[in-house]
């Protein structure tokens, strides 16, 4: 299913332009957190600025640093590995007072291919 919300469009346009995802790193690893349904969630953002804002303002991430992941690495390695572990992805999460917007690895791959094809 291709998500067509304003947030989705903005996220995928930003990532397609830079071809990079951003996440957080702690102690040499990338943390996952459980969502409200108890599912492990991997957080990704479309820009360094967005992830820095989360690190500065959200307690679960305050001991983290930004980590840039090129789509060329994220697609073949990270998506498959995390999906095989049953992990979902939270995209451009903006804070504890906002609803979490989540997608599966397949949705991310489909959406990224769609947006990347538009900028070629």
Secondary structure per residue as TSV (DSSP state, phi and psi in degrees):
chain	resnum	aa	ss	phi	psi
A	1	X	-	360.0	129.2
A	2	X	-	-94.5	122.0
A	3	X	-	-80.9	131.7
A	4	X	-	-120.4	24.6
A	5	X	S	-70.9	164.3
A	6	X	H	-57.5	-43.6
A	7	X	H	-62.7	-41.2
A	8	X	H	-64.3	-47.3
A	9	X	H	-59.8	-46.2
A	10	X	H	-62.0	-46.1
A	11	X	H	-58.2	-53.5
A	12	X	H	-69.4	-33.4
A	13	X	H	-63.2	-46.3
A	14	X	H	-62.2	-45.4
A	15	X	H	-67.3	-41.2
A	16	X	H	-63.1	-36.1
A	17	X	H	-68.0	-40.5
A	18	X	H	-95.7	-19.9
A	19	X	T	61.3	30.4
A	20	X	E	-134.9	139.8
A	21	X	E	-100.5	158.9
A	22	X	E	-126.5	142.2
A	23	X	E	-143.1	-166.6
A	24	X	E	-115.9	151.6
A	25	X	E	-127.7	140.3
A	26	X	B	-140.7	127.2
A	27	X	T	50.6	41.5
A	28	X	T	78.7	2.0
A	29	X	B	-129.8	169.9
A	30	X	-	-109.1	116.7
A	31	X	-	-76.8	151.6
A	32	X	-	-117.3	152.5
A	33	X	E	-125.7	154.1
A	34	X	E	-82.3	136.3
A	35	X	-	-82.3	-175.5
A	36	X	T	-63.2	-21.1
A	37	X	T	-93.4	3.9
A	38	X	S	82.3	11.0
A	39	X	-	-91.1	134.2
A	40	X	E	-65.7	133.6
A	41	X	E	-125.8	134.4
A	42	X	E	-102.6	124.4
A	43	X	E	-94.2	131.4
A	44	X	E	-133.9	146.8
A	45	X	B	-128.0	161.5
A	46	X	S	-91.4	-6.0
A	47	X	S	-153.3	157.6
A	48	X	H	-62.6	-40.2
A	49	X	H	-58.9	-41.1
A	50	X	H	-65.9	-43.1
A	51	X	H	-71.1	-35.0
A	52	X	H	-63.3	-40.5
A	53	X	H	-61.1	-40.9
A	54	X	H	-66.2	-43.7
A	55	X	H	-59.8	-40.0
A	56	X	H	-72.8	-29.3
A	57	X	H	-115.0	-11.6
A	58	X	-	-119.2	119.4
A	59	X	G	-50.6	-44.6
A	60	X	G	-62.0	-15.9
A	61	X	G	-113.2	2.5
A	62	X	T	-68.9	-16.8
A	63	X	T	-100.4	19.4
A	64	X	-	-105.6	166.8
A	65	X	E	-126.9	155.8
A	66	X	E	-66.5	144.7
A	67	X	E	-133.2	121.2
A	68	X	E	-92.1	132.6
A	69	X	E	-127.2	114.0
A	70	X	E	-62.7	141.0
A	71	X	H	-53.8	-36.8
A	72	X	H	-59.8	-27.2
A	73	X	H	-94.1	-37.5
A	74	X	I	-64.7	-43.8
A	75	X	I	-61.9	-56.5
A	76	X	I	-76.9	-30.6
A	77	X	I	-99.6	-61.1
A	78	X	I	-67.2	-46.9
A	79	X	I	-59.5	-49.8
A	80	X	H	-63.7	-45.8
A	81	X	H	-64.1	-46.5
A	82	X	H	-69.2	-38.9
A	83	X	H	-62.6	-38.6
A	84	X	H	-65.3	-20.3
A	85	X	T	-92.9	2.7
A	86	X	T	76.1	21.5
A	87	X	-	-87.2	138.5
A	88	X	E	-100.4	170.3
A	89	X	E	-119.7	130.1
A	90	X	E	-102.1	123.9
A	91	X	E	-107.2	127.9
A	92	X	S	49.7	40.0
A	93	X	-	-59.8	133.3
A	94	X	-	-110.1	-1.9
A	95	X	-	149.2	168.4
A	96	X	T	-64.4	-20.6
A	97	X	T	-88.1	-0.8
A	98	X	S	-109.1	150.2
A	99	X	-	-64.8	146.5
A	100	X	-	-84.5	131.4
A	101	X	-	-104.3	115.5
A	102	X	E	-121.1	150.1
A	103	X	E	-140.8	158.3
A	104	X	-	-83.9	168.3
A	105	X	H	-59.7	-40.7
A	106	X	H	-63.4	-40.3
A	107	X	H	-64.7	-42.4
A	108	X	H	-62.0	-47.0
A	109	X	H	-60.3	-47.0
A	110	X	H	-61.3	-46.6
A	111	X	H	-66.4	-42.0
A	112	X	H	-63.4	-43.3
A	113	X	H	-60.4	-40.2
A	114	X	H	-60.3	-50.6
A	115	X	H	-73.1	-35.2
A	116	X	H	-65.5	-35.4
A	117	X	H	-66.1	-25.1
A	118	X	H	-76.0	-23.0
A	119	X	-	-104.2	3.5
A	120	X	-	-71.7	360.0
